[in-house]
Amino acid sequence: MATPAPSRCRKLLFLDWDSTLTITSTLPLIASIQTYPGRHPKLSELTSAYCQDMKIHESVYRPRKDERTTIEQELTYLNSLTRVEKASIWRINDSGIFDGVKAEDIRRVADKCVGQGAVKLREGWEQCVSSVRMSQSEELRGEVCLISVAWSSVFIRACLEAAVKRDSTDATTLRNSGSDTHGSPPASKIKSEDIQIYANNTQACASGRLSGPWVDSHRLILTADDKLEIMRTFISQVGTKKTAMKPKTVYVGDSLTDLACLMEADIGICVRDKELSEEQKELDKTLQRLGVEVRWVCDYRRHNLESETTAESGAQGKLLWWARDFLEVVQSEILS
């Protein structure tokens, strides 16, 4: 039987930041941006208090982890963490750890982190963004949206700008030297502005307090449900902006805060390193407990998504995919 031609439709690609677009978490790097180092609690102290709150919440929450067997039960639990997350934000604000920190301070540190390799983006990220954004047809040109519970959209934007600039310079140098650049994205094609960012931030007035992306800046992105709300709003605002055709949504994430979006998207992709991080392990174990099947994205061509989700999906009626990096995502043709 001949393989059917892939359907052509507009894509909306949603990305998580820490340990998804990046290889490791950038939280310690952001916490190190202090105008008055030594005056405030160390990040380890704030993290310890957060973990203690989580431990207490988990001990009293019902149903217990091993009793939660449906997606609905797990998402309800994740939404119940709002109080724990808010308490953590209050401690950060009260600690004064970001007092006096300005946007230019954050940009300077971000540029340095990318330049020195402290922030590394996953292989193939530019090709992945390009495959969504670059289309000869305006109707098929997709959107890329990054949604993160991380603290600084300024830091994320600056990291992307530095990475694009560095990769553009490297590609130009290789071409001028006559080296083979087969497979590398055209340096001029990708811009950091191709990715819209929704994340928390340190307030522009350098008050040191955290703010969110909503009109009500006091509301932050804290939970899986917050990320899902932003994804749904984005889809409703830009999904049919260029064409009446319903877009295909793709979400890529690595942790439990991505669970709601992974299940909501037409295609959900879990990032998994060769050695799983603690967040990746937790998501993997949760999906196994809930009976959600996850397949390697490179098997996509063998298992057409449309037929698999109706005939052979997991107990929860949803098939997810996993990938080590964005190069695997592009090569799998799951975005084609």
C-alpha positions in Angstrom: 0.0 0.0 0.0 1.4 3.4 -0.9 2.2 5.8 1.9 -0.2 8.7 1.9 1.3 12.1 1.3 1.7 14.1 4.5 -1.0 16.6 5.2 0.1 20.2 4.7 -1.2 22.6 7.4 0.0 25.4 9.6 2.0 24.5 12.7 2.0 26.1 16.1 5.2 24.9 17.9 5.3 25.3 21.7 8.5 24.9 23.7 9.5 24.7 27.3 12.8 26.4 28.2 14.9 24.8 31.0 16.2 21.3 30.1 14.0 21.3 26.9 15.4 24.0 24.6 18.4 24.2 26.9 20.4 21.1 27.8 20.4 21.9 31.5 18.5 24.2 33.9 19.5 27.8 33.9 18.0 28.6 37.3 21.4 28.7 39.2 22.7 31.1 36.5 19.8 33.4 36.9 20.0 33.3 40.7 23.7 34.3 40.5 22.7 37.7 38.9 22.9 39.7 42.2 23.7 43.3 42.6 24.6 42.7 46.2 26.0 39.2 46.5 26.4 37.9 50.0 23.6 39.9 51.5 20.8 37.4 50.7 20.0 33.7 51.3 21.8 31.3 48.9 19.7 29.6 46.3 20.3 26.3 48.1 18.5 27.7 51.2 15.5 28.8 49.1 15.4 25.5 47.3 15.5 23.6 50.6 12.5 25.5 51.9 10.6 24.8 48.7 11.4 21.1 48.8 10.2 20.9 52.4 6.9 22.5 51.4 6.5 20.0 48.6 7.2 17.1 50.9 4.5 18.3 53.4 2.0 18.9 50.6 2.6 15.4 49.1 2.2 13.8 52.5 -1.3 15.2 53.1 -2.6 15.2 49.5 -5.2 12.6 48.5 -5.3 10.6 46.5 -1.7 9.6 47.0 0.7 9.3 44.1 0.3 5.5 43.6 -3.5 6.0 43.8 -3.7 8.5 41.0 -4.3 6.6 37.8 -6.0 9.1 35.5 -4.8 12.2 33.7 -7.5 14.2 35.4 -6.4 13.1 38.8 -2.8 14.0 38.1 -3.6 17.4 36.6 -5.8 18.2 39.7 -2.8 17.3 41.9 -0.5 19.5 39.8 -2.9 22.4 40.0 -3.0 22.0 43.8 0.7 23.0 43.9 -0.2 26.6 43.4 0.0 27.4 47.1 3.4 25.8 47.3 4.7 27.7 44.3 3.3 31.0 45.5 5.0 30.5 48.9 8.3 30.0 47.0 7.8 33.2 45.1 7.1 35.1 48.3 10.3 33.8 49.8 12.2 34.9 46.7 10.7 38.3 46.8 11.3 38.7 50.5 14.9 37.5 50.3 15.8 40.5 48.1 17.9 38.3 45.9 17.1 40.3 42.8 17.2 43.8 44.5 18.8 46.3 42.1 19.1 43.9 39.2 18.3 45.6 35.9 17.5 44.2 32.5 20.9 45.2 31.2 22.5 43.2 34.0 20.5 40.1 33.0 21.4 40.5 29.3 25.1 40.9 30.0 25.1 37.7 32.1 23.1 35.8 29.5 25.5 36.8 26.7 28.4 35.7 28.8 26.8 32.3 29.7 26.1 31.5 26.1 29.6 32.6 25.0 31.3 30.5 27.7 29.1 27.5 27.2 27.2 27.7 30.5 24.0 27.8 28.5 23.8 25.3 25.7 20.8 24.8 23.4 19.8 21.4 22.1 21.1 20.3 18.8 18.8 21.0 15.9 16.8 23.8 17.6 17.4 26.2 14.8 16.3 23.7 12.1 13.2 22.9 14.2 12.2 26.6 14.4 13.0 27.1 10.8 10.8 24.2 9.7 7.9 25.9 11.3 8.6 29.5 10.5 10.0 29.3 7.0 7.4 28.6 4.4 7.0 29.9 0.9 3.2 30.1 1.6 2.1 32.8 4.1 -0.8 30.6 5.0 1.5 27.8 6.1 4.0 29.9 7.9 3.7 28.7 11.5 4.4 30.3 14.9 6.8 29.3 17.7 5.9 30.0 21.3 8.1 29.4 24.3 6.2 29.0 27.7 8.2 28.7 30.9 7.9 29.0 34.6 11.4 30.3 34.6 12.1 33.7 36.2 13.3 35.8 33.4 12.0 36.3 29.9 14.8 38.9 29.5 17.4 36.2 30.2 15.7 33.8 27.7 15.5 36.4 25.0 19.1 37.4 25.5 20.3 33.8 25.4 18.5 33.2 22.1 20.0 36.4 20.6 23.5 35.4 21.7 23.0 31.8 20.4 21.7 33.0 17.0 24.6 35.5 16.7 27.2 32.9 17.7 25.9 30.2 15.3 25.6 32.8 12.5 29.2 33.8 13.0 30.4 30.1 13.1 28.5 29.2 10.0 29.9 32.2 8.1 33.4 31.3 9.2 33.0 27.7 8.0 31.7 28.8 4.6 34.5 31.3 4.2 37.1 28.6 5.0 35.5 26.2 2.5 34.4 23.7 5.1 31.4 21.5 4.6 28.3 23.1 6.3 25.8 20.5 4.9 22.8 20.3 7.3 23.5 23.6 9.0 20.6 26.2 8.8 21.2 29.3 6.8 22.6 31.8 9.3 20.4 34.7 8.1 17.1 32.7 8.2 16.7 32.4 12.0 16.0 35.3 14.3 15.4 35.2 18.1 12.1 37.2 17.3 10.9 34.1 15.5 10.1 32.7 19.0 7.5 34.5 21.1 8.3 34.2 24.9 5.9 33.9 27.8 7.8 33.6 31.1 8.2 35.4 34.5 10.5 38.3 34.9 12.2 40.6 37.4 10.4 43.9 37.3 11.9 46.5 35.1 12.1 49.0 38.0 14.8 46.8 39.6 12.6 46.3 42.6 13.8 42.7 42.8 10.2 41.4 42.7 9.1 38.8 40.2 6.3 39.6 37.8 4.3 37.5 35.2 3.4 38.0 31.5 -0.3 38.7 32.0 -1.9 42.1 32.1 -2.0 41.6 35.9 1.7 41.4 36.3 1.3 40.1 39.9 0.1 36.8 38.4 3.0 34.5 37.5 3.4 31.3 35.5 3.6 28.7 38.3 1.8 25.5 37.3 1.0 23.1 34.5 -2.4 24.7 34.3 -0.9 28.2 33.9 1.2 27.0 30.9 -1.9 25.3 29.4 -3.9 28.6 29.7 -1.2 30.5 27.9 -1.1 27.8 25.2 -4.8 27.9 24.7 -4.9 31.7 24.6 -2.1 31.8 22.0 -3.9 29.2 19.8 -7.2 31.2 20.0 -5.4 34.5 19.1 -3.1 33.4 16.3 -4.4 29.9 15.3 -6.7 31.1 12.5 -5.1 34.5 12.0 -3.8 33.7 8.5 -6.1 31.0 7.4 -9.4 29.4 8.5 -7.7 26.0 8.4 -7.2 24.6 11.9 -3.5 24.5 12.8 -1.6 21.5 14.1 -0.2 22.1 17.6 3.1 20.6 18.8 4.4 20.8 22.3 7.9 19.9 23.5 8.7 19.6 27.2 10.6 17.6 29.8 8.8 17.8 33.2 5.5 17.5 35.0 4.8 21.2 34.5 4.5 20.3 30.8 2.1 17.4 31.3 -1.2 19.4 30.6 0.3 20.9 27.4 1.7 17.6 26.2 -1.7 16.0 26.6 -3.5 18.9 25.0 -1.4 19.3 21.9 -2.0 17.4 18.7 1.6 16.1 19.0 3.3 15.9 22.4 7.0 15.3 22.5 9.0 14.5 25.7 12.6 15.4 25.8 14.7 12.6 27.2 18.5 12.6 27.6 20.6 9.5 27.4 20.7 9.6 31.2 17.4 11.0 32.3 17.4 14.0 34.6 15.3 13.8 37.8 12.5 15.8 36.1 12.6 13.5 33.1 12.4 10.5 35.3 9.5 11.9 37.2 7.5 12.6 34.0 8.4 9.2 32.6 7.2 7.3 35.8 4.1 9.4 35.9 3.2 8.6 32.3 3.8 4.9 32.9 1.6 5.0 36.0 -1.2 6.7 34.0 -0.9 4.3 31.2 0.2 6.8 28.5 2.2 5.3 25.7 5.4 7.1 24.7 7.2 6.2 21.5 10.5 7.3 20.0 9.9 10.1 17.5 12.2 8.4 15.0 9.6 5.7 14.6 7.0 8.2 13.5 7.2 7.2 9.8 6.5 3.6 10.7 3.5 4.5 12.9 1.4 7.2 11.3 0.0 9.4 14.1 -3.5 9.6 12.8 -4.0 5.8 12.7 -2.1 5.1 15.9 -4.1 7.5 18.1 -7.3 5.8 17.1 -6.2 2.2 17.0 -3.3 1.5 19.2 -2.9 4.4 21.7 -2.4 3.9 25.4 -5.0 3.4 28.2 -5.6 7.2 28.3 -6.3 7.4 24.6 -3.2 9.5 23.9 0.1 8.7 22.2 3.1 10.8 23.1 6.6 10.8 21.6 10.1 11.2 22.9 13.3 12.7 21.4 16.8 13.3 22.6 17.1 16.6 20.7 15.4 18.7 18.1 17.5 17.2 15.3 15.6 13.9 15.9 12.3 15.8 15.8 13.2 17.4 12.4 14.6 14.1 10.9 11.5 12.2 12.1 9.3 14.3 9.7 6.8 14.6 12.5 6.6 18.3 11.7 6.3 17.7 7.9 
